[in-house]
């Protein structure tokens, strides 16, 4: 191949009009939009201001993928719908910590109840949570995502 020649079909070859040929342009209002990515591996979470104690909360220092409650007052916000971290709930109300339990492996878990719709979710404690506050919560029966089993990850819907 002589210097300056281009191979046929190679990227950047042809004229600008030839590349656009065959493409259909939609009006802006008809361009499909993709929903935001809602899985593991998305960008670093942003901090937030607690709706209860009004303190600024940064991302998790270690362990876990999603910050789901304030480490100072243990309140949460109803932002997840079906999966932890999906941020797809339309409720958005505060969730009060109503109790805690300990899994057979020794892990402490906080149970939150939504003040808006009554939905219950349980969350593992984070490394920077006020552990004295966790221990001060009333002890509740262990919750599980699977019916009839204790110690599963997930949430429990009030029946």
Secondary structure as GFF3:
##gff-version 3
##sequence-region A 1 159
A	DSSP	alpha_helix	16	20	.	.	.	ID=ss1
A	DSSP	three_ten_helix	28	30	.	.	.	ID=ss2
A	DSSP	beta_strand	48	49	.	.	.	ID=ss3
A	DSSP	beta_strand	56	57	.	.	.	ID=ss4
A	DSSP	beta_strand	76	77	.	.	.	ID=ss5
A	DSSP	beta_strand	94	102	.	.	.	ID=ss6
A	DSSP	beta_strand	108	114	.	.	.	ID=ss7
A	DSSP	beta_strand	120	124	.	.	.	ID=ss8
A	DSSP	alpha_helix	131	136	.	.	.	ID=ss9
A	DSSP	beta_strand	155	156	.	.	.	ID=ss10
###
